[in-house]
Amino acid sequence: MARWKLTEAHYLKVEGTKWEYSEIDRITGRPKRTQFPVPLYLDPQNLDDLKAYGQTDPELGLQGDPVIIVCNGADPKPRDVVFIGTPTPGMYPLDDEARALTEKYSKGNWAPTTGIDPESQNQSYSNQLMSGLIDQMTELRNSKAEGTAVPGMTEFMQGMQMMMKQQTEILAMLASSKAPPDRRKLV
């Protein structure tokens, strides 16, 4: 029997999961119902899903927190979710048959996903983006600490100091000289 533990949210094709559309016929007034098969959404981080489908399995060493276990339909346990289709990268194989099926379908077809285990979370796009931003901030901080010099800045600062000194001397000369006569008194 092939059994997997879900490590991330999945939409699985499960027998008996249907969505019903109902309407009332305007002419006859009778209800009309149509059912469509839809996938079942299972999220191992959702407490409601864990209450409905979660289990601990001492045979496989799954004790403590409940997990959602899915199987391919060959001799399922009472609380296993039987799905139709192939395994996905977000399913962790629990037995030899599941490992063989996972290896068969994973050859070159699967891209890494973000599961709930630390290794896959470290490889996620958001963590790679965050580590890239942290690296850029570290580079910026290091270059700022080194104090990259702007070419010609020392000459500019010397010129500004000379100009300020000259302005101070001119203001002192103007203040010490006699003030011009008041023109209103002359008229």
GROMACS elastic network, one bead per residue, 0.5 to 0.9 nm:
[ bonds ]
;  ai    aj funct       b0    kb
    1    71     6  0.74536   500
    1    72     6  0.76650   500
    1    73     6  0.77338   500
    1    74     6  0.51233   500
    1    75     6  0.58780   500
    1    76     6  0.71365   500
    1    95     6  0.78130   500
    1    96     6  0.87227   500
    1    97     6  0.65353   500
    1    98     6  0.76678   500
    2    70     6  0.85338   500
    2    71     6  0.56271   500
    2    72     6  0.61210   500
    2    73     6  0.80261   500
    2    74     6  0.69997   500
    2    75     6  0.87031   500
    2    76     6  0.86192   500
    2    93     6  0.77668   500
    2    94     6  0.75992   500
    2    95     6  0.63198   500
    2    96     6  0.74784   500
    2    97     6  0.50680   500
    2    99     6  0.80847   500
    2   100     6  0.89940   500
    2   101     6  0.80555   500
    3    69     6  0.66481   500
    3    70     6  0.57093   500
    3    72     6  0.70519   500
    3    76     6  0.82303   500
    3    80     6  0.83182   500
    3    92     6  0.86012   500
    3    93     6  0.62569   500
    3    94     6  0.56076   500
    3    95     6  0.63551   500
    3    97     6  0.79649   500
    3    98     6  0.57946   500
    4    68     6  0.84651   500
    4    69     6  0.56025   500
    4    70     6  0.53521   500
    4    71     6  0.61974   500
    4    72     6  0.89198   500
    4    87     6  0.82907   500
    4    91     6  0.55864   500
    4    92     6  0.52039   500
    4    94     6  0.52831   500
    4    95     6  0.77871   500
    4    98     6  0.66763   500
    4    99     6  0.88562   500
    5    67     6  0.67622   500
    5    68     6  0.58809   500
    5    70     6  0.64060   500
    5    71     6  0.88731   500
    5    90     6  0.85340   500
    5    91     6  0.55705   500
    5    92     6  0.50056   500
    5    93     6  0.64628   500
    5    94     6  0.68021   500
    6     9     6  0.73171   500
    6    10     6  0.78722   500
    6    42     6  0.84439   500
    6    43     6  0.79498   500
    6    44     6  0.65476   500
    6    67     6  0.72850   500
    6    68     6  0.57626   500
    6    69     6  0.63182   500
    6    70     6  0.72849   500
    6    90     6  0.61887   500
    6    92     6  0.63001   500
    6    93     6  0.89812   500
    6   115     6  0.85754   500
    7    43     6  0.84560   500
    7    44     6  0.67128   500
    7    45     6  0.88608   500
    7    67     6  0.86402   500
    7    68     6  0.85313   500
    7    89     6  0.89436   500
    7    90     6  0.53535   500
    7    91     6  0.58290   500
    7    92     6  0.66589   500
    7   114     6  0.85780   500
    7   115     6  0.50442   500
    7   116     6  0.54033   500
    7   117     6  0.71007   500
    8    42     6  0.84169   500
    8    43     6  0.62601   500
    8    44     6  0.62495   500
    8    45     6  0.77582   500
    8    90     6  0.55630   500
    8    91     6  0.76127   500
    8   113     6  0.86386   500
    8   114     6  0.72213   500
    8   116     6  0.61310   500
    9    41     6  0.71822   500
    9    42     6  0.55577   500
    9    44     6  0.63362   500
    9    45     6  0.78277   500
    9    46     6  0.89357   500
    9    90     6  0.78724   500
    9   115     6  0.83023   500
   10    40     6  0.78992   500
   10    41     6  0.56879   500
   10    42     6  0.53439   500
   10    43     6  0.64189   500
   10    44     6  0.89617   500
   10    88     6  0.89193   500
   10    90     6  0.78845   500
   11    38     6  0.89802   500
   11    39     6  0.54224   500
   11    40     6  0.53178   500
   11    42     6  0.63955   500
   11    43     6  0.88189   500
   12    38     6  0.87548   500
   12    39     6  0.50437   500
   12    40     6  0.51670   500
   12    41     6  0.64584   500
   12    42     6  0.75547   500
   12    83     6  0.61265   500
   12    84     6  0.73937   500
   12    85     6  0.81651   500
   13    17     6  0.78667   500
   13    37     6  0.85171   500
   13    38     6  0.70081   500
   13    40     6  0.61629   500
   13    41     6  0.89702   500
   13    82     6  0.87389   500
   13    83     6  0.55446   500
   13    84     6  0.54079   500
   13    85     6  0.71504   500
   14    17     6  0.59800   500
   14    37     6  0.88939   500
   14    38     6  0.81821   500
   14    39     6  0.62674   500
   14    40     6  0.62367   500
   14    81     6  0.76731   500
   14    82     6  0.63510   500
   14    84     6  0.60857   500
   15    18     6  0.85597   500
   15    37     6  0.82937   500
   15    39     6  0.88031   500
   15    82     6  0.77890   500
   15    83     6  0.72493   500
   15    84     6  0.75954   500
   16    37     6  0.74890   500
   16    38     6  0.88420   500
   17    36     6  0.86058   500
   17    37     6  0.59930   500
   17    38     6  0.59010   500
   17    39     6  0.65741   500
   17    40     6  0.63990   500
   18    35     6  0.61660   500
   18    36     6  0.53964   500
   18    38     6  0.53252   500
   18    39     6  0.79474   500
   18    40     6  0.87708   500
   19    34     6  0.83570   500
   19    35     6  0.55607   500
   19    36     6  0.52486   500
   19    37     6  0.63460   500
   19    38     6  0.63897   500
   20    33     6  0.66546   500
   20    34     6  0.56603   500
   20    36     6  0.63572   500
   20    37     6  0.88651   500
   21    32     6  0.82181   500
   21    33     6  0.56476   500
   21    34     6  0.51563   500
   21    35     6  0.62122   500
   21    36     6  0.80033   500
   22    31     6  0.68110   500
   22    32     6  0.55567   500
   22    34     6  0.63321   500
   22    35     6  0.86190   500
   23    30     6  0.84919   500
   23    31     6  0.56834   500
   23    32     6  0.52862   500
   23    33     6  0.65670   500
   23    34     6  0.88473   500
   24    27     6  0.88202   500
   24    28     6  0.82628   500
   24    29     6  0.58142   500
   24    30     6  0.55400   500
   24    32     6  0.57790   500
   24    33     6  0.86248   500
   25    28     6  0.56481   500
   25    29     6  0.50195   500
   25    30     6  0.55005   500
   25    31     6  0.61725   500
   25    32     6  0.66712   500
   26    29     6  0.54063   500
   26    30     6  0.79589   500
   27    30     6  0.83028   500
   28    31     6  0.87573   500
   41    49     6  0.88485   500
   42    46     6  0.81328   500
   42    49     6  0.63078   500
   42    50     6  0.87585   500
   42    53     6  0.85817   500
   42    68     6  0.80665   500
   43    46     6  0.53848   500
   43    47     6  0.85312   500
   43    48     6  0.89246   500
   43    49     6  0.63096   500
   43    50     6  0.79308   500
   43    68     6  0.82329   500
   44    47     6  0.76393   500
   44    49     6  0.67336   500
   44    50     6  0.62762   500
   44    54     6  0.79830   500
   44    66     6  0.86801   500
   44    67     6  0.64029   500
   44    68     6  0.61456   500
   44   116     6  0.87303   500
   45    48     6  0.89326   500
   45    49     6  0.79556   500
   45    50     6  0.75881   500
   45   116     6  0.84959   500
   46    49     6  0.54432   500
   46    50     6  0.63661   500
   46    51     6  0.87887   500
   47    51     6  0.60822   500
   47    52     6  0.86134   500
   47    54     6  0.89439   500
   48    51     6  0.51174   500
   48    52     6  0.62873   500
   48    53     6  0.85540   500
   49    52     6  0.51102   500
   49    53     6  0.57549   500
   49    54     6  0.68733   500
   49    68     6  0.80715   500
   50    53     6  0.52556   500
   50    55     6  0.75896   500
   50    66     6  0.65366   500
   50    67     6  0.66112   500
   50    68     6  0.66112   500
   51    54     6  0.56587   500
   51    55     6  0.84107   500
   51    66     6  0.83807   500
   52    79     6  0.89884   500
   53    66     6  0.88201   500
   53    67     6  0.79100   500
   53    68     6  0.57958   500
   53    69     6  0.78056   500
   53    79     6  0.64645   500
   53    80     6  0.74125   500
   53    81     6  0.73286   500
   54    65     6  0.87548   500
   54    66     6  0.50101   500
   54    69     6  0.72596   500
   54    79     6  0.77025   500
   54    80     6  0.86828   500
   55    62     6  0.83548   500
   55    63     6  0.87590   500
   55    65     6  0.81635   500
   55    67     6  0.54318   500
   55    68     6  0.63688   500
   55    69     6  0.73891   500
   55    79     6  0.70568   500
   55    80     6  0.84523   500
   56    60     6  0.87664   500
   56    61     6  0.82868   500
   56    62     6  0.51876   500
   56    63     6  0.52337   500
   56    64     6  0.68445   500
   56    65     6  0.70529   500
   56    66     6  0.51403   500
   56    67     6  0.64917   500
   56    68     6  0.86860   500
   57    60     6  0.57064   500
   57    61     6  0.63454   500
   57    63     6  0.62842   500
   57    66     6  0.86912   500
   57    67     6  0.89612   500
   58    62     6  0.55474   500
   58    63     6  0.59461   500
   59    62     6  0.74836   500
   60    63     6  0.85447   500
   60    94     6  0.71072   500
   60    95     6  0.83314   500
   62    65     6  0.78930   500
   62    66     6  0.78311   500
   62    67     6  0.79481   500
   63    66     6  0.74548   500
   68    79     6  0.88165   500
   68    80     6  0.76493   500
   68    81     6  0.78896   500
   69    79     6  0.78712   500
   69    80     6  0.54497   500
   69    81     6  0.64502   500
   69    82     6  0.89529   500
   70    73     6  0.87805   500
   70    76     6  0.85686   500
   70    79     6  0.88465   500
   70    80     6  0.52841   500
   70    82     6  0.57809   500
   70    83     6  0.67873   500
   70    91     6  0.85813   500
   71    74     6  0.73263   500
   71    75     6  0.86166   500
   71    76     6  0.64882   500
   71    77     6  0.87048   500
   71    80     6  0.63948   500
   71    81     6  0.62184   500
   71    82     6  0.50625   500
   71    83     6  0.63549   500
   71    84     6  0.88664   500
   71    98     6  0.85698   500
   72    75     6  0.87119   500
   72    76     6  0.79703   500
   72    81     6  0.85293   500
   72    82     6  0.56443   500
   72    83     6  0.56258   500
   72    84     6  0.64736   500
   72    85     6  0.76270   500
   72    86     6  0.81368   500
   72    87     6  0.85737   500
   72    98     6  0.89363   500
   73    76     6  0.58451   500
   73    81     6  0.85288   500
   73    82     6  0.52522   500
   73    83     6  0.69545   500
   73    84     6  0.78908   500
   74    82     6  0.87253   500
   76    79     6  0.79938   500
   76    80     6  0.59586   500
   76    81     6  0.80182   500
   76    82     6  0.71732   500
   77    80     6  0.53426   500
   77    81     6  0.87159   500
   78    81     6  0.87003   500
   83    86     6  0.85856   500
   86   101     6  0.82032   500
   86   102     6  0.84402   500
   86   105     6  0.74822   500
   87    90     6  0.81823   500
   87    91     6  0.65716   500
   87    98     6  0.85313   500
   87   101     6  0.74542   500
   87   102     6  0.62614   500
   87   105     6  0.73528   500
   87   106     6  0.87702   500
   88    91     6  0.56805   500
   88    92     6  0.88420   500
   88   102     6  0.76417   500
   88   105     6  0.81559   500
   88   106     6  0.80659   500
   88   110     6  0.78799   500
   89    92     6  0.77209   500
   89   102     6  0.80855   500
   89   106     6  0.75331   500
   89   110     6  0.65444   500
   89   111     6  0.76750   500
   89   112     6  0.70084   500
   89   113     6  0.66273   500
   89   115     6  0.87292   500
   90   112     6  0.87417   500
   90   113     6  0.66720   500
   90   114     6  0.76621   500
   90   115     6  0.60648   500
   90   116     6  0.89730   500
   91   102     6  0.84795   500
   91   115     6  0.87756   500
   92    98     6  0.85336   500
   92    99     6  0.84218   500
   92   102     6  0.85717   500
   93    96     6  0.77942   500
   93    97     6  0.83514   500
   93    98     6  0.50567   500
   93    99     6  0.52783   500
   93   100     6  0.88162   500
   93   101     6  0.87586   500
   93   102     6  0.71141   500
   94    97     6  0.85566   500
   94    98     6  0.64591   500
   94    99     6  0.72753   500
   95    98     6  0.53462   500
   95    99     6  0.62500   500
   95   100     6  0.87961   500
   96    99     6  0.50247   500
   96   100     6  0.62183   500
   96   101     6  0.86985   500
   97   100     6  0.51159   500
   97   101     6  0.62740   500
   97   102     6  0.85590   500
   98   101     6  0.51078   500
   98   102     6  0.59671   500
   98   103     6  0.84890   500
   99   102     6  0.50476   500
   99   103     6  0.60776   500
   99   104     6  0.85133   500
  100   103     6  0.52032   500
  100   104     6  0.61304   500
  100   105     6  0.87968   500
  101   105     6  0.62722   500
  101   106     6  0.84330   500
  102   105     6  0.54058   500
  102   106     6  0.58867   500
  102   107     6  0.88219   500
  103   106     6  0.51364   500
  103   107     6  0.65117   500
  104   107     6  0.62225   500
  105   108     6  0.83215   500
  105   109     6  0.71416   500
  105   110     6  0.80766   500
  106   109     6  0.55840   500
  106   110     6  0.55037   500
  106   111     6  0.89030   500
  107   110     6  0.72193   500
  108   111     6  0.82494   500
  110   113     6  0.86365   500
  112   120     6  0.75837   500
  112   123     6  0.78360   500
  112   124     6  0.79822   500
  113   120     6  0.67650   500
  113   121     6  0.83797   500
  113   123     6  0.81909   500
  113   124     6  0.69410   500
  114   117     6  0.82567   500
  114   119     6  0.89086   500
  114   120     6  0.52504   500
  114   121     6  0.53934   500
  114   122     6  0.84359   500
  114   123     6  0.73670   500
  114   124     6  0.54888   500
  114   125     6  0.83677   500
  115   118     6  0.80067   500
  115   119     6  0.84448   500
  115   120     6  0.55814   500
  115   121     6  0.62453   500
  115   124     6  0.87176   500
  116   119     6  0.85353   500
  116   120     6  0.71166   500
  116   121     6  0.65948   500
  117   120     6  0.57980   500
  117   121     6  0.63813   500
  117   122     6  0.88903   500
  118   121     6  0.50534   500
  118   122     6  0.61342   500
  118   123     6  0.87549   500
  119   122     6  0.52688   500
  119   123     6  0.65839   500
  119   124     6  0.89900   500
  120   123     6  0.50711   500
  120   124     6  0.63223   500
  121   124     6  0.51258   500
  121   125     6  0.87058   500
  121   126     6  0.87722   500
  121   127     6  0.72813   500
  122   125     6  0.85964   500
  122   126     6  0.88084   500
  122   127     6  0.59569   500
  122   128     6  0.74963   500
  123   126     6  0.84955   500
  123   127     6  0.67055   500
  123   128     6  0.66548   500
  124   127     6  0.54041   500
  124   128     6  0.62866   500
  124   129     6  0.86670   500
  125   128     6  0.51023   500
  125   129     6  0.60668   500
  125   130     6  0.85221   500
  126   129     6  0.50630   500
  126   130     6  0.60608   500
  126   131     6  0.85906   500
  127   131     6  0.60473   500
  127   132     6  0.84752   500
  128   131     6  0.52018   500
  128   132     6  0.61705   500
  128   133     6  0.87038   500
  129   132     6  0.51106   500
  129   133     6  0.62947   500
  129   134     6  0.86956   500
  130   133     6  0.51145   500
  130   134     6  0.61907   500
  130   135     6  0.86327   500
  131   134     6  0.50001   500
  131   135     6  0.61507   500
  131   136     6  0.86650   500
  132   135     6  0.50940   500
  132   136     6  0.62992   500
  132   137     6  0.87179   500
  133   136     6  0.50666   500
  133   137     6  0.61911   500
  133   138     6  0.86097   500
  134   137     6  0.50827   500
  134   138     6  0.61736   500
  134   139     6  0.86632   500
  135   138     6  0.51017   500
  135   139     6  0.62505   500
  135   140     6  0.86723   500
  136   139     6  0.50886   500
  136   140     6  0.61827   500
  136   141     6  0.85926   500
  137   140     6  0.50593   500
  137   141     6  0.60746   500
  137   142     6  0.85511   500
  138   141     6  0.50842   500
  138   142     6  0.60959   500
  138   143     6  0.85926   500
  139   142     6  0.51394   500
  139   143     6  0.61353   500
  139   144     6  0.85285   500
  140   143     6  0.52044   500
  140   144     6  0.60984   500
  140   145     6  0.85787   500
  141   144     6  0.51187   500
  141   145     6  0.61537   500
  141   146     6  0.87288   500
  142   145     6  0.50698   500
  142   146     6  0.62970   500
  142   147     6  0.88959   500
  143   146     6  0.51620   500
  143   147     6  0.66639   500
  143   148     6  0.68804   500
  144   147     6  0.52911   500
  144   148     6  0.69097   500
  145   148     6  0.82502   500
  146   149     6  0.89764   500
  149   152     6  0.87635   500
  149   153     6  0.76270   500
  150   153     6  0.56870   500
  150   154     6  0.86210   500
  151   154     6  0.80004   500
  152   155     6  0.54863   500
  152   156     6  0.63050   500
  152   157     6  0.88331   500
  153   156     6  0.50551   500
  153   157     6  0.62016   500
  153   158     6  0.87244   500
  154   157     6  0.51460   500
  154   158     6  0.62838   500
  154   159     6  0.86949   500
  155   158     6  0.51235   500
  155   159     6  0.62045   500
  155   160     6  0.86585   500
  156   159     6  0.51547   500
  156   160     6  0.62428   500
  156   161     6  0.87419   500
  157   160     6  0.50685   500
  157   161     6  0.62582   500
  157   162     6  0.87546   500
  158   161     6  0.51434   500
  158   162     6  0.63127   500
  158   163     6  0.87000   500
  159   162     6  0.51752   500
  159   163     6  0.62191   500
  159   164     6  0.86760   500
  160   163     6  0.51128   500
  160   164     6  0.61536   500
  160   165     6  0.85944   500
  161   164     6  0.51667   500
  161   165     6  0.61620   500
  161   166     6  0.86937   500
  162   165     6  0.51023   500
  162   166     6  0.62650   500
  162   167     6  0.87074   500
  163   166     6  0.51220   500
  163   167     6  0.62116   500
  163   168     6  0.86496   500
  164   167     6  0.50584   500
  164   168     6  0.61779   500
  164   169     6  0.86959   500
  165   168     6  0.51484   500
  165   169     6  0.63404   500
  165   170     6  0.87899   500
  166   169     6  0.51061   500
  166   170     6  0.62348   500
  166   171     6  0.86750   500
  167   170     6  0.51210   500
  167   171     6  0.61832   500
  167   172     6  0.86031   500
  168   171     6  0.51955   500
  168   172     6  0.62068   500
  168   173     6  0.87220   500
  169   172     6  0.50900   500
  169   173     6  0.62358   500
  169   174     6  0.87184   500
  170   173     6  0.51271   500
  170   174     6  0.62550   500
  170   175     6  0.86303   500
  171   174     6  0.51472   500
  171   175     6  0.61342   500
  171   176     6  0.86919   500
  172   175     6  0.51405   500
  172   176     6  0.62382   500
  172   177     6  0.87886   500
  173   176     6  0.52573   500
  173   177     6  0.62923   500
  174   177     6  0.54441   500
  174   178     6  0.81394   500
  174   179     6  0.85088   500
  175   178     6  0.78273   500
  175   179     6  0.82159   500
  176   179     6  0.87060   500
  178   181     6  0.87836   500
  179   182     6  0.86492   500
  180   183     6  0.85981   500
  181   184     6  0.88235   500
  181   185     6  0.82173   500
  181   186     6  0.84969   500
  182   185     6  0.59012   500
  182   186     6  0.73138   500
  183   186     6  0.53088   500
  183   187     6  0.68341   500
  184   187     6  0.55632   500
